[in-house]
Amino acid sequence: MRYEKQVTLRNGLPCLLRSGMPEDAQAVIDQFVHTHGETDFLLTYPDEASFTPEQEARFLTDKLENPRELELCAIVGGQLVATAGIEALGRYDKVRHRAEFGISVLKSHWGMGIGHALTEACIACAREAGYAQLELEVVSENAAALALYKSAGFTEFGCNPRGMHSRSGHWQEVVLMRLEL
């Protein structure tokens, strides 16, 4: 799926939201490693980045060619500062109506409205792709993300008190959220 939109951030800077392109592969990998090292709220650790630039380029190409999936990049001042995407939960008839949503933003760019803009873009694209429900999981301690998702209309439908186990040895509760489209 292809998408492109220019938005103005809270600080007045322009931000380009666009589909990730194969030539973005290394920048996407670098952003993944950076963001996953800045917070314990994401699913993986930086050393778990397993895609080579060639594999990432293929992943981004696949997303461009798939009318029901998307990988977005947020560009500020020529720098890729965030990614977000939607992915089908499955191909079977009983779950074709559901998509998963994920997002990561460089900590230096938190609070600027990038997460909000990417969330709204992914919701619009999920609707366009024909999904009836968009889902996500968020660590319960991530108050800013919970507030963002609730402001976009997501509602909680459950939690998993042992959803993630961090390398520091503690459990992280994961809140399950959904948005009817």
Buried (B, 14 or more C-beta within 10 A) or exposed (E): BEBEEEBEBEEEBEBBBBBBBBEBBEBBBEBBBBBBEBBBBBEEEEEEBEBEBEEBBBBBBEBBEBEBBBBBBBBBEEEBBBBBBBBBBEEEEEEBEBBBBBBBBBEEBBEBBBBBBBBBBBBEBBEBBEBEBBBBBBBBEBEEBBEBBEEBBBEBEEBBEEBBEEEEEEEBBBBBBBBEB
